Structures are given as C-alpha cells and as structure tokens.
C-alpha cells in the first residue's frame, strides 16, 4: 500500500520538472517542492520533533500549507490543521488537548505554543522569517530515513464542534487519507494535466484531500485565498480545471461581474457540498461557469466526501435530482431505522458508514468514540434515503447541526457560551434558512440579568464573538420575557421555539 510520504517522492521522480505549486509569485516544480519539503522535515527534526508528536498549522491558504502537510508525513508527525476563524480560547483548547509541540502559523495570529514557527502573510520564498530560516538552514532529509507510515498510524487530527459543546478531535490515519485521495482521483477523474484550485480553506477536508490526490497524480496545486472577484481572472490565467466550493461561495462567484468577463474554458468540474444548492442557484452557476457541477456528501469522520455524483450526471442543467451521488469506492453506506435495521429505498434512515475511510477514533475521548460506533459502523446522525438507482439523497439531520456557509455549527456549543453569560438561565439555538449562507444561527435566551441589569442583545453578541468563531455567532439573539417552553422530560423544546420564532416573524 502506498503511504503518504511516498506520494511526494513518487511525484518528484516522475514529474520533477513539472510545475507543482502556484501561489501568486511563487512557482515550484515537483523537484523544487520535494527539496523544500525535505529541508523543512529536517528542520522539524532539529526542533526535537519525533514520530507521533503533534504539530499545529494555523494559516490561510498558502503554498506553505502544502509543505507542512508533506513534511509531517515524511517524519511521521501528526498534523493538526486549525480553523483560523476560531476564537483564541478555542485555539487554546486544541493546542492543550493535543499537546502540540510546535505551531506553524502566519505571524498575525496570536497563539501560545511550546514552539512557534511563523511567517508574514504573503512573504515570498527565501524571505527573512522563521519558516524560511528553518528551510534554508537544514540539509534535506533523506526520504524514507525515518521508519514510520503504517496504515493505521494516526496522520492528522481534525477538530469538529462537539454535539455536547466540547470539540472533538477526529483522528485520521495514513490509510484513511490514502483511501480518500484514491477516491478523489476516481470520483473527480483527476489527471496529471489537471490544475486544482485550492480556494476552499485548506484546514478543512472540503479541500485538504486534494493536497494528497493532486500530489499523487502529479497535477498542479493553484493556491489562493478565496475572493469572488479574483476567481474568474485566476481560472483564466492559470487554466484551472477543477476545484471544490460550497454552494454559497459558488453563488457569489456566479454573481460577480469579473466571472462573466473571464475565459473559463479550462474549467471542467466543480465539486460542491455542505448544504443543498437551490435549483435557481444551480442554474445560475451552471450558465455562468459552464462546467459540470457535482454534488457530494462528506464529513470529517469519513476523511472528506464519501458520496459523489459522477462526471456526466449533471453535465446538463439538472432536473432537480438533488442527490449526492453514489458511495465512493472505499465507502460502504447503510441506511437504518431506530432499531438498526436497514430501510428500503425511498424511506429515510440514518446514514451509517464503514470502510477504510472511517476515522480511527476521537483523540483521547474513548466515550465519544464508543458512542459513535455500533458493531463497526460509524453512525453519522445524518438522515438520507436511496433513490432506487444507488444514489443517496440527504433528507435531514438527526443531529441538531447547523450548516452555515459550509461550516458545521452545533447548537450545544453556542448554547454553552450563551449560558456562560451572567444572568442567562435558558438558551435555545437553531438554524434558519438564509439566502447568503444556506443556514444562519439564531438564538433565544431567557434570564433576569445580573445585578438588576437587563439582558441586551448587543452585550450577548459581544460575549459570543470573544469566545467562539464568527461563523458560530448568532445573527440575532431574541431575549424572551418568560421561561422557554419545555418538553415532557423538561428539556428545552427547541423545535417548538423555532416554530414560534418563525410564526411571529422574528426572522
């Protein structure tokens, strides 16, 4: 079985003179990328890192994200990609929970780590910063000189919001990521001639899978911070062929005047997921972009997308199929009822997964790991149904997760933050439809304030922004004048509150 480390050495051997990375003014061949990565790996070893140590990465999209991913694989280090949108306390939790030895970060992020290696945003190759000094001052590590790379060794930890309010670290192994890369090559029909645009956040598996898949086939990594006005010109300039973006960002691109004025003839395919795409939005994107738009379903615990429409499924404007395609080669899916019995096509059931894509465990959280599995099946909490032709339709979420702008938000996490505000005694958090974000977070709270001061929405919003990422902060917080309704067991009746909220026009 190929291991992660071998992907770069193979690409350098087969495609050494071919362009590997484009990031603004930075251009690297596969031979040049391999040399820099192996210098970086040697520099990491010089910092005292050994196989199994955890390394953090806190950065917007950059060629250095690719290098850190590949260098960690060369040493058998466990990479922890961190969402740069998180608030400082959330980043601190991940740093402490994983015991990070070193944090690689853009210099403008304020982080506390045992060792910190930084670079200013946009610094070119060879610049005077800690990262480039580490690369330049090290003799390249000999590929394969550090024994590691078993399929079941943990390679990366991706943190997901916890349904109980505590973030969980999904441990993905070498085998998970290799299977994910192979599935991407098959599902997206990736070839050496492809230019993949890393526009979605590289800390997220909506894009991170492509670091491995594109390297394995020797394609071009085209790296950028997402910008709707620059998408079209960049596709035209770099002959981008494929990428992955959530529907909300695709719609922004389709509405951007510069997109229509750009030559998009190279663009063949865009994978999208995270939330359904309304039919009107799909048609606008299809008409503007002129390429196949293929829907996917995935999750962190499945190492990225586990279902994907095939090339050709939607090569013409769809007839409102709204399926997420068929399971990938390395994924087995079952749809089951409350008793764990498989349901018939057309009947909603909970989506269960198994196979080489499924996470090994949650980092140092055996209780959450045990609760997530049943006889080898991972229980996603999402609801789907078969269409009779092997394709999956997503019909809802058993968990109370909100998907806003392609990011997962768990109500319990936001609720815990609201309840920490002095005087708040009850809180309900839920999602409402949003044209801009797919869904947006809303909240209703009740409490008498503290010290005779009444609760104010502005104060609550400020409290949230200081403690959680901006995308998790409610767009509105309604302050109820009486205790929130409860269900039989005394649990806050969130669904009832949401319905009342809508009926009173508080949207």
TITIMAR-15718 format. One line per 3 residues: their letters; for each residue x, y, z of C-alpha. Coordinates in Angstrom, 2 decimals. Each point is the difference from the previous one (the first is absolute). Example, Ala and Ser with C-alpha at 12.3 -4.5 7.8 and 13.67 -1.06 7.14 Angstrom:
BEGIN
as = 12.30:-4.50:7.80  1.37:3.44:-0.66 .
***
This chain:
BEGIN
xxx = 0.00:0.00:0.00  1.27:3.47:-0.87  0.54:2.21:3.06 .
xxx = -0.28:3.77:0.21  3.76:0.58:-0.03  0.39:-1.84:-3.30 .
xxx = -2.39:2.31:-1.84  2.45:2.89:-0.22  3.09:-2.11:-0.71 .
xxx = -1.92:-1.78:-2.76  -1.15:3.30:-1.52  3.53:1.43:0.15 .
xxx = 1.37:-3.09:-1.73  -2.63:-0.12:-2.74  -0.83:3.70:-0.47 .
xxx = 3.02:1.79:1.45  0.16:2.78:-2.61  -3.76:0.55:-0.06 .
xxx = -1.54:2.90:1.84  -1.35:-1.16:3.35  -1.10:3.15:1.83 .
xxx = -1.14:3.47:-1.02  -0.72:2.52:2.73  0.12:3.53:-1.35 .
xxx = 3.63:0.67:-0.86  1.10:-3.36:1.45  0.55:-2.75:-2.57 .
xxx = 1.47:-3.38:0.98  0.74:-3.08:-2.06  -0.47:-3.40:1.61 .
xxx = 3.77:-0.30:0.34  0.16:3.40:1.68  -2.96:-0.78:2.24 .
xxx = 1.55:-3.31:1.08  3.28:1.69:0.92  -1.74:2.68:2.07 .
xxx = -2.23:-2.56:1.72  2.93:-2.23:0.93  1.95:3.02:1.28 .
xxx = -3.02:0.97:2.08  -0.31:-3.55:1.34  3.67:0.05:1.03 .
xxx = -0.60:3.35:1.68  -2.94:-1.47:1.90  2.18:-2.86:1.19 .
xxx = 2.52:2.61:1.14  -2.74:1.52:2.18  -0.16:-3.29:1.87 .
xxx = -3.09:-1.39:-1.68  -0.27:-3.77:-0.20  -2.51:-2.41:-1.55 .
xxx = -3.42:0.38:1.60  0.47:3.58:1.22  -2.81:2.42:-0.77 .
xxx = 0.62:3.05:-2.19  -2.51:2.84:-0.46  -0.66:1.96:-3.18 .
xxx = -1.84:3.33:0.23  -0.03:1.77:-3.34  -2.13:1.23:-2.84 .
xxx = 0.59:-1.79:-3.28  3.68:0.05:-0.93  2.63:-2.11:-1.74 .
xxx = 1.41:-0.46:3.49  -3.14:-1.93:0.99  0.90:-2.58:-2.63 .
xxx = 3.62:-0.12:1.17  -0.91:-0.49:3.67  -2.44:-2.79:-0.87 .
xxx = 2.64:-1.81:-2.07  2.84:0.59:2.49  -2.04:-1.45:2.86 .
xxx = -0.61:-3.14:-2.07  3.75:-0.35:-0.59  0.67:-0.14:3.76 .
xxx = -3.11:-1.84:1.12  -1.22:3.04:1.92  -3.69:0.53:0.75 .
xxx = -1.24:3.19:-1.62  -2.80:2.00:1.63  -1.48:2.45:-2.56 .
xxx = -1.78:2.80:1.90  -2.88:2.12:-1.21  1.36:3.56:-0.06 .
xxx = -3.54:1.31:0.58  -0.07:-1.40:3.51  0.22:2.29:3.00 .
xxx = 3.12:0.03:2.18  -1.49:-2.19:2.78  -1.00:-2.63:-2.57 .
xxx = 3.50:-0.08:-1.50  1.46:-0.22:3.49  -2.21:-3.01:0.75 .
xxx = 1.24:-1.87:-3.08  3.61:0.89:0.79  -0.32:-1.36:3.53 .
xxx = -2.18:-2.99:-0.86  2.46:-1.35:-2.58  3.16:1.05:1.84 .
xxx = 1.38:1.78:-3.06  3.79:0.07:-0.07  0.28:2.56:-2.80 .
xxx = -2.44:2.42:-1.60  0.53:1.19:-3.58  -1.95:3.21:-0.46 .
xxx = -0.32:3.24:-1.88  1.55:2.66:2.18  -3.15:2.06:0.54 .
xxx = -1.73:-2.76:1.97  0.46:0.30:3.75  0.66:-3.50:1.30 .
xxx = 1.76:-1.53:2.96  2.00:-3.11:-0.85  3.02:-1.91:1.28 .
xxx = 1.87:0.96:-3.17  -1.26:2.42:-2.64  1.16:0.22:-3.62 .
xxx = -1.51:2.96:-1.86  0.06:1.93:-3.25  -1.69:3.25:-1.07 .
xxx = -2.92:-0.37:-2.38  1.13:0.15:-3.61  3.72:-0.33:0.71 .
xxx = 1.76:-1.47:-3.04  2.49:-2.86:-0.14  3.28:0.73:1.73 .
xxx = -1.43:2.85:2.10  1.42:0.88:3.39  -2.37:-1.83:2.34 .
xxx = 0.11:-2.97:2.36  -1.58:-2.42:-2.47  2.37:0.77:-2.85 .
xxx = 2.98:-0.05:2.36  -1.00:-3.50:1.09  -0.16:-1.14:-3.63 .
xxx = 3.22:1.71:-1.14  2.03:-1.06:3.03  -0.65:-3.74:-0.28 .
xxx = 1.53:-2.77:-2.09  -2.79:-1.91:-1.81  -1.28:-3.04:1.83 .
xxx = 0.60:-3.20:-1.92  -3.41:-1.34:-1.06  -0.90:-3.14:1.94 .
xxx = 2.76:0.51:2.57  -2.50:0.26:2.88  -1.82:-3.33:0.44 .
xxx = -3.79:0.55:0.26  -3.09:-0.02:-2.15  -2.10:-3.01:0.99 .
xxx = -3.50:0.26:-1.41  -1.59:0.24:3.45  2.38:2.68:1.36 .
xxx = -1.74:3.30:0.72  1.03:2.57:-2.60  -2.25:2.98:0.72 .
xxx = -2.53:1.23:2.56  -2.87:2.19:-1.20  -2.07:1.67:2.71 .
xxx = -3.75:0.07:-0.40  -2.53:1.82:2.14  -1.36:-2.38:2.60 .
xxx = -3.69:-0.78:0.39  0.51:0.43:3.76  1.85:3.30:-0.44 .
xxx = 3.49:-1.45:0.31  1.98:-0.15:-3.27  1.13:-3.47:-1.01 .
xxx = 3.17:-0.91:-1.83  -0.69:-2.44:-2.84  3.10:-2.17:-0.41 .
xxx = 0.64:-0.87:-3.64  2.62:-2.60:-0.84  2.40:-0.37:-2.90 .
xxx = -2.39:-2.58:-1.41  -2.97:2.35:0.31  1.74:2.78:-1.92 .
xxx = 1.38:-2.30:-2.69  -3.46:-1.49:-0.59  -1.44:3.54:-0.10 .
xxx = 2.56:1.05:-2.62  -0.65:-3.06:-2.16  -3.76:0.56:0.18 .
xxx = 0.48:3.63:-1.04  2.09:-1.03:-3.01  -2.76:-2.39:-1.09 .
xxx = -3.04:2.15:0.80  1.41:3.24:-1.42  1.85:-1.71:-2.85 .
xxx = 3.22:1.74:1.00  2.88:-0.13:-2.46  3.56:1.27:-0.13 .
xxx = -1.10:2.85:-2.28  -2.46:1.34:2.60  0.45:3.33:1.74 .
xxx = -1.80:-0.11:3.35  -1.00:3.30:1.58  0.40:-0.05:3.77 .
xxx = -2.65:2.66:0.64  -1.90:-1.63:2.87  1.82:0.03:3.36 .
xxx = 2.86:-2.48:0.05  -0.55:-0.69:3.71  -3.30:-1.61:-1.00 .
xxx = -0.52:-3.32:-1.76  -2.13:1.72:-2.63  3.41:0.77:-1.54 .
xxx = 2.74:-1.72:2.04  -0.52:-3.35:-1.77  1.31:1.65:-3.18 .
xxx = 3.44:0.59:1.58  0.53:-3.76:-0.22  -2.05:-0.83:-3.09 .
xxx = 1.57:2.67:-2.23  3.52:-0.82:1.24  -0.52:-3.70:-0.67 .
xxx = -0.93:0.59:-3.65  2.56:2.78:-0.53  -2.55:2.75:-0.69 .
xxx = 0.32:3.73:0.70  -0.92:1.52:3.35  -1.30:3.54:-0.58 .
xxx = -0.34:1.69:3.38  -1.99:3.09:0.91  -2.03:1.67:2.73 .
xxx = -3.61:-0.15:-1.18  -1.13:3.19:-1.70  -3.06:0.05:-2.30 .
xxx = 1.37:2.86:-2.10  3.31:-1.80:-0.60  -1.42:-3.45:-0.73 .
xxx = -0.68:0.52:-3.71  3.27:1.81:-0.80  2.00:-2.67:1.88 .
xxx = -1.74:-2.85:-1.81  0.78:1.72:-3.31  3.63:0.78:0.87 .
xxx = 0.93:-3.40:1.46  -2.30:-2.22:-2.08  -1.70:-1.46:3.06 .
xxx = -1.88:-3.20:-0.86  -1.58:-1.11:3.28  -0.78:1.17:3.52 .
xxx = -2.36:-0.47:2.94  -2.18:2.73:1.55  -3.17:0.24:2.11 .
xxx = -3.19:1.23:-1.73  0.02:3.37:1.78  3.41:0.87:-1.46 .
xxx = -0.92:-1.35:-3.43  -2.98:2.33:-0.08  2.21:2.96:0.89 .
xxx = 2.32:-0.93:-2.86  -2.89:-0.33:-2.45  -1.29:3.47:0.95 .
xxx = 3.44:1.64:-0.26  0.38:2.08:-3.23  3.67:-0.97:-0.43 .
xxx = -1.04:-3.66:-0.30  -2.10:0.63:-3.12  2.81:2.03:-1.55 .
xxx = 2.62:-2.75:0.50  0.98:-2.90:-2.22  -1.21:-3.04:1.94 .
xxx = 0.44:-2.49:-2.84  2.57:-2.04:1.96  -2.45:-0.64:2.85 .
xxx = -1.36:-3.55:-0.17  -1.45:-0.83:3.39  -0.92:1.49:3.35 .
xxx = -0.85:-2.23:2.94  -2.34:1.50:2.56  -1.54:-1.06:3.28 .
xxx = -0.67:1.10:3.55  -3.60:0.95:-0.76  -2.48:-0.50:-2.84 .
xxx = 0.13:2.41:-2.92  -3.35:1.59:-0.84  -1.00:-0.74:-3.59 .
xxx = 0.04:3.68:-1.01  3.52:0.37:1.37  1.11:-3.17:-1.78 .
xxx = -1.27:1.25:-3.34  1.64:3.39:0.47  3.32:-1.64:0.86 .
xxx = -0.27:-2.48:-2.86  -0.77:2.74:-2.52  2.80:2.26:1.22 .
xxx = 2.75:-2.54:0.63  -0.75:-2.41:-2.83  1.41:-3.09:1.69 .
xxx = -1.29:-3.10:1.76  -1.29:0.76:3.51  0.05:-3.19:2.05 .
xxx = -1.45:-0.31:3.46  1.74:-1.93:2.77  -0.73:-1.13:3.53 .
xxx = 2.77:-0.28:2.50  1.10:0.43:3.56  3.23:0.31:1.91 .
xxx = -0.45:-3.46:1.52  -0.15:-1.45:-3.52  3.25:1.70:-1.13 .
xxx = -1.89:2.38:-2.28  -2.71:-0.77:-2.53  -1.35:-3.56:0.13 .
xxx = -2.63:0.41:-2.74  0.42:1.88:-3.25  -1.90:0.50:-3.21 .
xxx = 1.83:-1.39:-3.01  1.33:2.07:-2.87  -2.87:0.17:-2.48 .
xxx = -2.80:-0.25:2.59  -0.58:3.73:-0.20  1.81:1.02:-3.15 .
xxx = -3.28:1.63:-1.06  -2.26:2.07:2.26  -1.46:-2.47:2.44 .
xxx = -3.64:-0.97:0.30  0.08:0.67:3.74  1.60:-3.34:0.83 .
xxx = 1.69:1.43:3.07  1.83:-3.20:0.81  3.54:-0.20:1.35 .
xxx = 0.84:-2.87:-2.31  1.24:-3.46:0.88  2.42:-1.17:2.71 .
xxx = 3.68:0.23:-0.87  2.02:-3.15:-0.61  1.34:-0.16:3.57 .
xxx = -3.33:0.72:1.70  -2.86:-2.29:1.02  -3.25:1.73:0.96 .
xxx = -3.07:-1.36:1.77  -3.27:1.83:0.68  -1.56:-1.27:3.21 .
xxx = -3.02:0.62:2.21  -0.06:0.58:3.75  0.43:-3.74:0.58 .
xxx = 3.07:-0.20:-2.23  -1.87:-1.81:-2.77  0.68:0.96:-3.61 .
xxx = -2.81:2.01:-1.64  -1.36:-0.33:-3.54  0.74:2.48:-2.78 .
xxx = -2.11:3.11:0.33  -0.21:-0.35:3.79  2.11:2.37:2.12 .
xxx = 2.56:-1.61:2.26  3.08:0.97:1.94  3.20:-0.16:-2.07 .
xxx = 2.52:-2.51:1.36  3.51:-0.39:-1.44  2.77:-2.54:0.05 .
xxx = 3.15:-0.67:-2.01  3.55:1.37:-0.34  -1.21:3.62:0.05 .
xxx = -1.49:-0.06:3.52  1.95:1.68:2.81  1.99:-2.08:2.46 .
xxx = -1.27:1.77:3.11  -0.55:3.35:1.65  3.21:1.31:1.57 .
xxx = 0.18:-1.07:3.64  -3.76:-0.31:0.16  -0.94:-3.67:0.34 .
xxx = -3.55:0.83:1.11  -0.75:1.96:-3.19  1.69:-2.69:-2.10 .
xxx = -2.08:-2.78:1.54  -3.20:1.99:-0.39  0.67:0.68:-3.69 .
xxx = 0.39:-3.66:-1.04  -2.30:-2.98:-0.09  1.47:-3.38:-0.94 .
xxx = 2.61:1.64:-2.25  -2.38:2.52:-1.56  0.49:3.73:0.50 .
xxx = -3.34:1.66:0.73  -0.03:3.40:-1.70  -3.23:1.35:1.47 .
xxx = -0.97:1.19:-3.49  -3.13:-1.20:-1.74  -0.15:-1.15:-3.60 .
xxx = -1.94:-2.20:-2.38  0.82:-2.05:-3.08  -1.45:0.99:-3.37 .
xxx = -0.25:-3.53:-1.37  3.04:0.42:-2.26  2.72:-0.14:2.66 .
xxx = 0.08:3.74:0.57  -0.41:1.67:3.36  -2.27:2.91:0.81 .
xxx = 0.57:1.98:3.20  -3.36:0.66:1.65  0.98:1.47:3.33 .
xxx = 2.25:-0.19:3.00  -0.74:-2.08:3.03  2.49:2.06:1.89 .
xxx = -0.91:3.62:0.55  2.89:1.23:-2.08  -0.20:3.27:-1.90 .
xxx = 1.97:0.41:-3.24  0.76:3.67:-0.56  2.13:0.96:-2.99 .
xxx = 1.30:-3.57:-0.23  1.12:-0.03:3.66  -1.51:-2.32:2.60 .
xxx = -1.47:1.68:3.07  -1.33:-2.06:2.89  -2.69:1.76:2.05 .
xxx = 1.27:-1.43:3.30  3.34:1.75:-0.43  -1.65:3.40:-0.56 .
xxx = -2.51:-0.70:2.74  2.78:-0.65:2.51  1.58:3.36:-0.81 .
xxx = -3.32:1.84:0.42  -0.66:-1.73:3.31  3.39:1.19:1.24 .
xxx = -1.18:3.62:-0.22  -1.00:1.38:3.43  -3.75:-0.14:0.45 .
xxx = -0.84:-2.29:-2.92  -1.82:-3.04:1.35  -1.45:-1.57:-3.15 .
xxx = 1.06:-0.03:-3.64  -1.20:-1.61:-3.21  2.12:0.02:-3.16 .
xxx = -1.19:-1.02:-3.46  0.48:0.66:-3.70  -2.20:1.93:-2.39 .
xxx = 0.15:0.05:-3.81  2.28:2.68:-1.40  0.46:1.07:-3.61 .
xxx = 3.58:1.06:0.74  1.20:-2.91:2.15  -2.39:-2.91:-0.57 .
xxx = -0.83:0.13:3.70  0.74:2.56:2.67  0.22:-0.33:3.75 .
xxx = -2.75:1.49:2.14  -0.52:-0.12:3.76  -2.67:0.72:2.61 .
xxx = 1.06:0.55:3.61  -1.77:0.59:3.27  1.32:1.46:3.23 .
xxx = -0.41:2.80:2.45  3.45:1.46:-0.53  2.42:0.55:2.85 .
xxx = 0.10:2.77:2.54  -3.26:1.48:-1.22  1.32:0.48:-3.56 .
xxx = -2.23:-1.33:-2.74  1.40:-2.16:-2.77  0.93:1.83:-3.19 .
xxx = 0.53:-1.62:-3.39  3.09:2.11:-0.74  1.67:-1.18:3.21 .
xxx = -0.81:-3.64:-0.71  1.34:0.25:-3.56  3.22:1.58:1.26 .
xxx = 0.33:-2.79:2.59  -0.36:-2.63:-2.75  2.48:1.64:-2.39 .
xxx = 2.66:-0.09:2.70  -0.40:-3.73:0.56  -0.94:-1.74:-3.23 .
xxx = 0.73:0.37:-3.70  -1.94:2.68:-1.84  -1.90:-2.53:-2.13 .
xxx = -1.45:-1.56:3.18  -1.23:3.28:1.48  -3.79:0.36:-0.33 .
xxx = -1.16:2.51:-2.59  -2.71:1.01:2.46  -0.64:-0.74:3.67 .
xxx = -3.60:0.43:1.12  -0.46:0.67:3.71  -3.14:-1.73:1.29 .
xxx = -2.08:1.59:2.73  -0.99:-3.31:1.58  1.57:-3.46:0.43 .
xxx = 0.44:-2.00:-3.18  -2.44:-2.85:-0.72  1.07:-3.48:1.00 .
xxx = -0.90:-3.50:-1.15  -1.08:-2.93:2.16  3.37:-0.81:1.59 .
xxx = 0.60:3.70:0.71  2.38:0.55:-2.92  -0.31:3.32:-1.81 .
xxx = -2.30:-0.54:-3.01  2.25:1.48:-2.66  -2.14:-1.11:-2.96 .
xxx = -3.08:1.63:1.57  1.94:3.19:0.69  1.27:0.09:-3.57 .
xxx = -3.58:-0.35:-1.29  -1.22:2.77:2.31  2.94:2.15:-1.05 .
xxx = -0.97:-0.39:-3.65  -3.74:0.51:0.60  0.61:3.32:1.75 .
xxx = 2.08:1.24:-2.91  3.23:0.30:1.99  2.13:-0.88:-3.00 .
***
